[in-house]
Amino acid sequence: MNLEYYSFLFVVFAIPAALLILCIYSIVKFVKRDKTDMRSTRKYLIIMLISGFLFLAIVAFYIFVCWLLTLMVANM
């Protein structure tokens, strides 16, 4: 295969998967955190929210693109 194919696969599958794994990791660390340490609490909460938001934004973009492609094919 060529580099463009692997780059496409990386963008489509690896980046959302990494964000999802980071979000799940942050949730686990947030649950198992030291309740008295506010710095770690804030750090894991911010990482969890940012990675979760980015994951949902990418999934919403993929759904939007699929919807647009469906409309394009239907109007041919």
N, CA and C atoms as an extended XYZ file, in Angstrom:
228
Properties=species:S:1:pos:R:3:atomname:S:1:resname:S:1:resid:I:1 pbc="F F F"
N         0.835       -1.183        0.000 N   MET     1
C         0.000        0.000        0.000 CA  MET     1
C         0.881        1.248        0.000 C   MET     1
N         0.247        2.382       -0.087 N   ASN     2
C         1.026        3.608       -0.137 CA  ASN     2
C         0.848        4.434        1.138 C   ASN     2
N         1.613        5.487        1.230 N   LEU     3
C         1.623        6.324        2.424 CA  LEU     3
C         0.301        7.051        2.626 C   LEU     3
N        -0.361        7.440        1.551 N   GLU     4
C        -1.633        8.145        1.681 CA  GLU     4
C        -2.694        7.260        2.333 C   GLU     4
N        -2.698        5.984        1.995 N   TYR     5
C        -3.659        5.049        2.570 CA  TYR     5
C        -3.443        4.900        4.074 C   TYR     5
N        -2.180        4.722        4.476 N   TYR     6
C        -1.880        4.583        5.900 CA  TYR     6
C        -2.126        5.882        6.658 C   TYR     6
N        -1.874        6.998        6.045 N   SER     7
C        -2.171        8.283        6.679 CA  SER     7
C        -3.669        8.446        6.883 C   SER     7
N        -4.448        8.048        5.901 N   PHE     8
C        -5.908        8.106        6.021 CA  PHE     8
C        -6.389        7.215        7.158 C   PHE     8
N        -5.874        5.988        7.226 N   LEU     9
C        -6.274        5.081        8.297 CA  LEU     9
C        -5.889        5.622        9.666 C   LEU     9
N        -4.714        6.259        9.742 N   PHE    10
C        -4.273        6.834       11.007 CA  PHE    10
C        -5.213        7.944       11.456 C   PHE    10
N        -5.588        8.818       10.553 N   VAL    11
C        -6.464        9.939       10.907 CA  VAL    11
C        -7.860        9.441       11.263 C   VAL    11
N        -8.369        8.492       10.507 N   VAL    12
C        -9.742        8.050       10.705 CA  VAL    12
C        -9.897        7.178       11.948 C   VAL    12
N        -8.944        6.305       12.224 N   PHE    13
C        -9.125        5.344       13.307 CA  PHE    13
C        -8.223        5.581       14.521 C   PHE    13
N        -6.974        5.904       14.327 N   ALA    14
C        -6.032        5.950       15.448 CA  ALA    14
C        -6.227        7.170       16.339 C   ALA    14
N        -6.473        8.323       15.765 N   ILE    15
C        -6.626        9.525       16.580 CA  ILE    15
C        -7.882        9.456       17.458 C   ILE    15
N        -9.061        9.092       16.923 N   PRO    16
C       -10.214        8.945       17.831 CA  PRO    16
C       -10.033        7.840       18.862 C   PRO    16
N        -9.381        6.756       18.485 N   ALA    17
C        -9.146        5.672       19.442 CA  ALA    17
C        -8.220        6.139       20.567 C   ALA    17
N        -7.194        6.891       20.227 N   ALA    18
C        -6.283        7.408       21.252 CA  ALA    18
C        -7.000        8.382       22.187 C   ALA    18
N        -7.867        9.210       21.647 N   LEU    19
C        -8.622       10.135       22.489 CA  LEU    19
C        -9.580        9.390       23.408 C   LEU    19
N       -10.212        8.352       22.901 N   LEU    20
C       -11.115        7.553       23.728 CA  LEU    20
C       -10.357        6.845       24.840 C   LEU    20
N        -9.198        6.294       24.518 N   ILE    21
C        -8.375        5.631       25.531 CA  ILE    21
C        -7.910        6.630       26.577 C   ILE    21
N        -7.512        7.833       26.148 N   LEU    22
C        -7.093        8.865       27.094 CA  LEU    22
C        -8.238        9.284       28.005 C   LEU    22
N        -9.435        9.381       27.458 N   CYS    23
C       -10.598        9.739       28.257 CA  CYS    23
C       -10.915        8.647       29.286 C   CYS    23
N       -10.880        7.391       28.885 N   ILE    24
C       -11.144        6.284       29.808 CA  ILE    24
C       -10.061        6.210       30.880 C   ILE    24
N        -8.812        6.422       30.496 N   TYR    25
C        -7.703        6.436       31.450 CA  TYR    25
C        -7.892        7.551       32.483 C   TYR    25
N        -8.310        8.714       32.033 N   SER    26
C        -8.530        9.833       32.948 CA  SER    26
C        -9.697        9.560       33.888 C   SER    26
N       -10.736        8.903       33.391 N   ILE    27
C       -11.867        8.553       34.256 CA  ILE    27
C       -11.419        7.586       35.351 C   ILE    27
N       -10.626        6.587       34.976 N   VAL    28
C       -10.135        5.619       35.959 CA  VAL    28
C        -9.246        6.311       36.980 C   VAL    28
N        -8.329        7.166       36.522 N   LYS    29
C        -7.458        7.886       37.435 CA  LYS    29
C        -8.244        8.859       38.310 C   LYS    29
N        -9.306        9.451       37.765 N   PHE    30
C       -10.131       10.374       38.536 CA  PHE    30
C       -10.863        9.640       39.649 C   PHE    30
N       -11.331        8.429       39.368 N   VAL    31
C       -12.038        7.651       40.382 CA  VAL    31
C       -11.073        7.175       41.471 C   VAL    31
N        -9.851        6.784       41.074 N   LYS    32
C        -8.882        6.249       42.029 CA  LYS    32
C        -7.969        7.323       42.624 C   LYS    32
N        -8.270        8.584       42.458 N   ARG    33
C        -7.391        9.668       42.894 CA  ARG    33
C        -7.360        9.777       44.415 C   ARG    33
N        -6.364       10.525       44.882 N   ASP    34
C        -6.301       10.885       46.293 CA  ASP    34
C        -7.278       12.034       46.505 C   ASP    34
N        -8.263       11.813       47.333 N   LYS    35
C        -9.353       12.786       47.482 CA  LYS    35
C        -8.881       14.108       48.091 C   LYS    35
N        -7.758       14.097       48.786 N   THR    36
C        -7.291       15.329       49.417 CA  THR    36
C        -6.424       16.171       48.492 C   THR    36
N        -5.895       15.588       47.438 N   ASP    37
C        -5.011       16.322       46.526 CA  ASP    37
C        -5.836       16.990       45.435 C   ASP    37
N        -6.065       18.275       45.584 N   MET    38
C        -6.901       19.002       44.626 CA  MET    38
C        -6.203       19.210       43.285 C   MET    38
N        -4.872       19.252       43.280 N   ARG    39
C        -4.151       19.468       42.025 CA  ARG    39
C        -4.343       18.283       41.073 C   ARG    39
N        -4.228       17.060       41.581 N   SER    40
C        -4.422       15.888       40.723 CA  SER    40
C        -5.881       15.757       40.306 C   SER    40
N        -6.777       16.132       41.207 N   THR    41
C        -8.204       16.095       40.880 CA  THR    41
C        -8.495       17.018       39.704 C   THR    41
N        -7.984       18.235       39.781 N   ARG    42
C        -8.203       19.209       38.708 CA  ARG    42
C        -7.554       18.756       37.404 C   ARG    42
N        -6.337       18.202       37.515 N   LYS    43
C        -5.611       17.766       36.317 CA  LYS    43
C        -6.362       16.666       35.583 C   LYS    43
N        -6.805       15.634       36.299 N   TYR    44
C        -7.505       14.528       35.648 CA  TYR    44
C        -8.878       14.941       35.137 C   TYR    44
N        -9.520       15.843       35.849 N   LEU    45
C       -10.823       16.325       35.396 CA  LEU    45
C       -10.698       17.116       34.099 C   LEU    45
N        -9.681       17.966       33.997 N   ILE    46
C        -9.483       18.751       32.778 CA  ILE    46
C        -9.104       17.851       31.612 C   ILE    46
N        -8.204       16.898       31.834 N   ILE    47
C        -7.815       15.967       30.763 CA  ILE    47
C        -9.015       15.151       30.302 C   ILE    47
N        -9.827       14.706       31.257 N   MET    48
C       -10.997       13.899       30.925 CA  MET    48
C       -11.985       14.705       30.080 C   MET    48
N       -12.253       15.944       30.476 N   LEU    49
C       -13.211       16.759       29.740 CA  LEU    49
C       -12.713       17.122       28.344 C   LEU    49
N       -11.455       17.497       28.226 N   ILE    50
C       -10.916       17.884       26.912 CA  ILE    50
C       -10.875       16.688       25.967 C   ILE    50
N       -10.369       15.540       26.439 N   SER    51
C       -10.277       14.383       25.544 CA  SER    51
C       -11.669       13.860       25.182 C   SER    51
N       -12.597       13.888       26.119 N   GLY    52
C       -13.961       13.463       25.812 CA  GLY    52
C       -14.638       14.387       24.818 C   GLY    52
N       -14.443       15.695       24.983 N   PHE    53
C       -15.028       16.653       24.050 CA  PHE    53
C       -14.441       16.494       22.654 C   PHE    53
N       -13.129       16.334       22.562 N   LEU    54
C       -12.502       16.156       21.248 CA  LEU    54
C       -12.969       14.868       20.581 C   LEU    54
N       -13.107       13.796       21.363 N   PHE    55
C       -13.597       12.539       20.809 CA  PHE    55
C       -15.017       12.702       20.266 C   PHE    55
N       -15.881       13.331       21.038 N   LEU    56
C       -17.256       13.543       20.577 CA  LEU    56
C       -17.315       14.472       19.367 C   LEU    56
N       -16.435       15.461       19.321 N   ALA    57
C       -16.402       16.366       18.172 CA  ALA    57
C       -15.975       15.626       16.905 C   ALA    57
N       -14.989       14.747       17.023 N   ILE    58
C       -14.545       13.975       15.855 CA  ILE    58
C       -15.637       13.016       15.401 C   ILE    58
N       -16.290       12.348       16.327 N   VAL    59
C       -17.371       11.430       15.965 CA  VAL    59
C       -18.526       12.197       15.314 C   VAL    59
N       -18.859       13.366       15.847 N   ALA    60
C       -19.921       14.180       15.247 CA  ALA    60
C       -19.533       14.625       13.841 C   ALA    60
N       -18.271       14.950       13.631 N   PHE    61
C       -17.812       15.328       12.294 CA  PHE    61
C       -17.925       14.150       11.328 C   PHE    61
N       -17.545       12.947       11.781 N   TYR    62
C       -17.665       11.760       10.928 CA  TYR    62
C       -19.126       11.499       10.562 C   TYR    62
N       -20.019       11.635       11.516 N   ILE    63
C       -21.439       11.435       11.243 CA  ILE    63
C       -21.949       12.485       10.262 C   ILE    63
N       -21.511       13.721       10.420 N   PHE    64
C       -21.904       14.795        9.508 CA  PHE    64
C       -21.420       14.523        8.086 C   PHE    64
N       -20.189       14.074        7.955 N   VAL    65
C       -19.653       13.765        6.625 CA  VAL    65
C       -20.410       12.601        6.003 C   VAL    65
N       -20.735       11.582        6.780 N   CYS    66
C       -21.521       10.456        6.256 CA  CYS    66
C       -22.901       10.922        5.810 C   CYS    66
N       -23.507       11.810        6.571 N   TRP    67
C       -24.815       12.353        6.207 CA  TRP    67
C       -24.726       13.150        4.903 C   TRP    67
N       -23.681       13.971        4.753 N   LEU    68
C       -23.509       14.731        3.521 CA  LEU    68
C       -23.285       13.824        2.323 C   LEU    68
N       -22.495       12.772        2.505 N   LEU    69
C       -22.273       11.827        1.411 CA  LEU    69
C       -23.560       11.118        1.034 C   LEU    69
N       -24.382       10.795        2.011 N   THR    70
C       -25.671       10.174        1.741 CA  THR    70
C       -26.565       11.093        0.919 C   THR    70
N       -26.580       12.371        1.270 N   LEU    71
C       -27.378       13.344        0.513 CA  LEU    71
C       -26.844       13.505       -0.913 C   LEU    71
N       -25.527       13.505       -1.043 N   MET    72
C       -24.946       13.654       -2.378 CA  MET    72
C       -25.316       12.471       -3.263 C   MET    72
N       -25.248       11.274       -2.717 N   VAL    73
C       -25.578       10.081       -3.505 CA  VAL    73
C       -27.075       10.068       -3.833 C   VAL    73
N       -27.906       10.497       -2.890 N   ALA    74
C       -29.350       10.498       -3.124 CA  ALA    74
C       -29.745       11.507       -4.191 C   ALA    74
N       -28.988       12.573       -4.334 N   ASN    75
C       -29.319       13.613       -5.316 CA  ASN    75
C       -28.657       13.391       -6.684 C   ASN    75
N       -28.001       12.280       -6.880 N   MET    76
C       -27.354       12.023       -8.169 CA  MET    76
C       -28.383       11.663       -9.207 C   MET    76
